[in-house]
């Protein structure tokens, strides 16, 4: 069978000499769901940018339905029947579903949008592909799973036959993921071809027909999913065996490191983003916090780290009330923070690895000589961090923006963990990074927990939360709707029901956990 999409010997060398793609081959058959996997920096993103005309290849060819093509822009890619659903939603929240779907190709009546026609064509589209969604609803009022549907409908409206999905389940509950997979199988049955890019290898194994593995800008191989295990995929991605299972020991709870009492945060729109949240965290314990995005996790973390002040309630770290304290003063209480947005708030992209690590320790007496910084000693520390955390970089003077996402995250983690913090707030610590980098970070978190650190793990990756956490709190509507003090018998599907608001524990059950 002739491939619907074929990329042969794709070469991409950037002006600075970086070889992002070194003869990569990628071929997809009609009507299949094909996984594309590789560690961060392996070349997946570069390949997709070339396919979509965002980047031009240095060498190689692209064929669509057997015909060699040159793709110079996104518009040309769309005309060729290619559609891509980005990891981060590209929707206009204040507009309706129908308006978002037809945006850029709107039916008009005179000079105005023909609302009735927009609703009609989008309803027909939903019926054709079995998408159950209110096309008149505003996107800002939709749950995350429905927003994902809108993104897929956008590319289907533009008659895409090949759909490329980049980390489509990153923020979905198990129930939403299951529904998405059903809809992707319907698309497959109707003749669509799907490229599925994900770091969640269990999902890749469950959904996909074949997998292409890329490592260090080269194609390692193409395999039928029925013939390869998750462990083998991981090994081929990284180049060595990777322990995907997490080995944990029973916790040894110590003194209270974090105590949040009746925390409430009211937004400028007078909405309670966090509503009367109470919990405590002891040393030697990992507490996981889960919830569908937009249910108060971000605001809770911002309050705990001093970015915003609570509207009411108190926060104590190791017995110290942090009211009125700045971010530096909070960090001086032996607090480490891994932020969700590593590129925006985790690193200074144009600065070197040494400079990024120095941003945390530059005030330490060991690294100063009067008013001057001891750069040689800082560089020596950076070199050790690069070795300890297996950061792939030419040297400690490499600008962070030149690193892959997984290696940037390792720089953040290395900096935050270097002083053996007593309290760690880890927000989406492994989002969008490969299995090797994630495994290293997981083991570092467990080592610190076993050495007495208290860890608050905020993550949308339920398998990560369940494998690492000693207890789990679920947020819904800004409130704690469930608290599981023991995760041994807990199932991801159970968590999903609480995250969606289908189930909720009584206030008495939650209160017992708080006072335990």
DATA-V372366 format. One line per field, one symbol per residue. psi: psi as a letter, one per 40 degrees, with the letter a starting at -180 (. if undefined). A space follows every 10 residues. Layout:
psi = ???
This chain:
psi = hhidhhhhfh hhhideehhd hgfhhhhhih fihhihiiih ededdddddd deedihidii ihhhfehhih heidddddde ehhhhidhhg ihdeiidddd dehefhhihb eihgdddddd ddddddddef hgiheeiide eiiddddddd dddddddefh dhhhhhfeed eiiddddddd ddddddddde eihhhhhieg dddddddidi hhhhhfeihd ihihdeeiid ddddddddei hhhdihhiii ighbihdhhh hfhhhhidef hgdhgfhhii hiieihhihi iihefedddd ddddeediii diiihhhfeh heheiidddd deffhihhid gdddedihde iidddddddd eeeiddeigb eiigdddddd ddddddddef hhidieehhd eeiidddddd ddddddedeg idhhhhhfee heiidddddd dddddddddd eeihhhhhie hdddddddid ihhhhhfeih eihhehedei idddddddde ediiiidddd dddde.
